[in-house]
Amino acid sequence: MSDYRNHIGIIGGGIAGLTLGCALLKQGIPAIIFEKMPEETSHGAAISLSSNALRLLDRLEIYNDLKNQSFVHSAASIQGPQKEISSFQTPEVLTTRRQTLMSLLYSRYIDLGGVILHHHDFASFDVAKCEVTFTNENKYILKHLAACDGIRSSIRDTFFAANQDPKYSGYSAWRGIGKSNLQKIHFALGPDSHIVSYPINKEGDVSFVAVRKEDYQFKESWKEEGSISDLLDDFSTYDSKIFPALEDSETLYKWGIYIRPPLKSMISKNITLLGDAAHPMVPFLGQGACMAIEDSYSFAMACREHIFNMANAQEAYDYVRSKRTKKIQQLSMMQGKVYHLKNPILVAMRNAAMRYTNIPGNDLKRIHDYDAHDEMQMHLA
Ligand SMILES: Cc1cc2nc3c(=O)[nH]c(=O)nc-3n(C[C@H](O)[C@H](O)[C@H](O)COP(=O)(O)OP(=O)(O)OC[C@H]3O[C@@H](n4cnc5c(N)ncnc54)[C@H](O)[C@@H]3O)c2cc1C
C-alpha cells in the first residue's frame, strides 16, 4: 500500500477538494484525494463563479479553459413578477455547467501529478497517529487531514460539533437547463420566491434556479423528482415564459436547501475543514463554491509558509477564512429576505433602492473584489 505520511490527505473530491489538491501540488506540497464515489458521477446543473473565485482559478491556470467553455457576464437585470426594476453592471461572472468546472479541476489536478483514490468512504480518524481509515478497511498515515466532504461532513460531526445535523433552511430550489435566447443574468423577484436564470454557453442553453420559501418535508436524499407542471404550479404567479423551454422528457429536481450553524473554528488538532463541510450557506449570492475555492487556495498558501509547523498554518487559515466566510453566510441569508419581501411598502423601498441607487451592484462588487491571495499574503507577511 502507498505511503502518504508526507501528504495532506484530502477527504472529498468536490470543488473544495480538487481545488485544494491543485493548489497544494502547484506549490510542491504532496497531496492525495480520497473520494467515496466512483469516477463517473453527475454534478448537478449549472454554477456561477464570480471574480473572487475566478482570479484564483487563473492563478491555478484553469481560468482560460473555463472561460472558453462558459458564458461571460458583465451585467444583470432584476424584475418583479411583471416589470423590470433595474439593470446594473457586475464585475466579471462566468456561468457554466457544474460538470465543466469539475472536469477542468480534475484534469489540472491529474496534470500536476495528483492521484484520487475513488471508492474511499471515510470511516474514522485516529488523531494521535494521524491515521485515516475507510469503510473498505484501507488505512493510511497522513501528514494532516483536510476535510472537504461537503455539508453532510461526518468529520465535522465527529471532531467539531456533535448533534448539529444539517437543518432545512425553509427554502426549496428547482434547478434545470433548457433553451432560450437570454443573454444576461436575470433575477425575477416575488413574494416568498425568486428565479435566477442565466445562459451557460453561446448555444442557447440557459440554466435556472427557482427558489421558494415553504414548509416542506424532504425525504432523506434532500431532493425530489418533479415534472414541468409541478414547477409551474409552484411558480404560478410568474409568467411561465420566464423559464427556458424544457424538454417534456427532462427530469427536474426540487432540492431542499440545508444549512448548519457557523462553527467557532474551522480547525481542530490535525484536522482542517474547508468548503461546505465548514460553512454551508444558502445559495442566494452564488458564493458557496466560490468560498470553497477561496478556502482551498488560502489553506494551500498557509501550508506553503508553515509546512514544518502545520498548527501555524491552521491558525493563519482559520483567522483569515472564519471572518470572511461567516460574513458571506450572513449576507447570503439576508439576500434571501430582501429578494422575498412581501410587505408592499418594503417592496417599493427595495425596488426604489435597486432602481435609483448603485446599491445592488456595489454590494456585489465588494464581495467580488476580495482577493484571497492578497489577503492571505498580507496575513502571512
Ligand atoms: C441550488 C444551489 C445552487 C448553487 N449555486 C451556486 C453558484 O451558482 N455558485 C456558487 O459558488 N455556489 C453555488 N452553490 C453552492 C455550491 O454548490 C457548494 O457550496 C459547493 O459545491 C461546495 O463544494 P464542496 O467541495 O465543499 O462540497 P461538495 O461539492 O458537496 O463535495 C463534497 C465531496 O465529498 C465527497 N464525500 C462526502 N462524504 C465523503 C466521505 N465520507 N468519504 C469520502 N468522500 C466523501 C462527496 O462525494 C463529494 O464529492 C449552490 C448550491 C445550491 C444548493
The ligand as a Gaussian input file, in Angstrom:
#p B3LYP/6-31G(d) Opt

LIG

0 1
 C      -29.401000      25.277000      -5.503000
 C      -27.938000      25.592000      -5.335000
 C      -27.312000      26.450000      -6.227000
 C      -25.951000      26.785000      -6.038000
 N      -25.373000      27.669000      -6.895000
 C      -24.106000      28.084000      -6.665000
 C      -23.486000      29.048000      -7.532000
 O      -24.070000      29.468000      -8.531000
 N      -22.226000      29.479000      -7.227000
 C      -21.549000      29.009000      -6.138000
 O      -20.407000      29.473000      -5.892000
 N      -22.099000      28.072000      -5.319000
 C      -23.348000      27.601000      -5.557000
 N      -23.893000      26.651000      -4.742000
 C      -23.103000      26.097000      -3.617000
 C      -22.096000      25.036000      -4.071000
 O      -22.738000      24.027000      -4.818000
 C      -21.399000      24.387000      -2.864000
 O      -21.030000      25.369000      -1.947000
 C      -20.143000      23.620000      -3.311000
 O      -20.499000      22.539000      -4.155000
 C      -19.365000      23.098000      -2.100000
 O      -18.245000      22.348000      -2.532000
 P      -17.565000      21.291000      -1.548000
 O      -16.449000      20.706000      -2.331000
 O      -17.290000      21.918000      -0.233000
 O      -18.688000      20.192000      -1.276000
 P      -19.321000      19.144000      -2.287000
 O      -19.451000      19.731000      -3.649000
 O      -20.556000      18.639000      -1.625000
 O      -18.242000      17.965000      -2.361000
 C      -18.048000      17.068000      -1.296000
 C      -17.335000      15.832000      -1.838000
 O      -17.002000      14.979000      -0.733000
 C      -17.357000      13.651000      -1.047000
 N      -17.610000      12.951000       0.219000
 C      -18.631000      13.152000       1.095000
 N      -18.546000      12.334000       2.137000
 C      -17.420000      11.588000       1.942000
 C      -16.810000      10.530000       2.669000
 N      -17.355000      10.042000       3.810000
 N      -15.655000       9.989000       2.201000
 C      -15.104000      10.433000       1.028000
 N      -15.671000      11.405000       0.281000
 C      -16.813000      11.981000       0.725000
 C      -18.612000      13.792000      -1.917000
 O      -18.863000      12.630000      -2.695000
 C      -18.231000      14.996000      -2.775000
 O      -17.505000      14.621000      -3.923000
 C      -25.229000      26.257000      -4.938000
 C      -25.845000      25.350000      -4.063000
 C      -27.192000      25.010000      -4.262000
 C      -27.844000      24.052000      -3.309000

